[in-house]
Amino acid sequence: MKSIWLGLALCAAAPTAVAAQVVQAPMPTIAGTRLEVSATGEATRVPDLAIVSAGVVTRQTTATAAIQENAARMERVLSALKRAGIE
């Protein structure tokens, strides 16, 4: 019974051991200027600006009809955002 548990434990640990052996590829030689930036940040204040991207999709028989319906739907989306206090 101990051998079964030992075998299961080894099988469970095997993927972890394989994943830990990641081989990093050598960096290619770069001719010229090279700039590497790595940063970590933390915000401690309430943000006063957010960028929101929104869109709508419409299918119609003509492009003109689709453009008109898209404009109407997008206007409703923008109005709902304004009603929610987002300007």
Beta strands, then each sheet from edge to edge (+ up, - down):
end
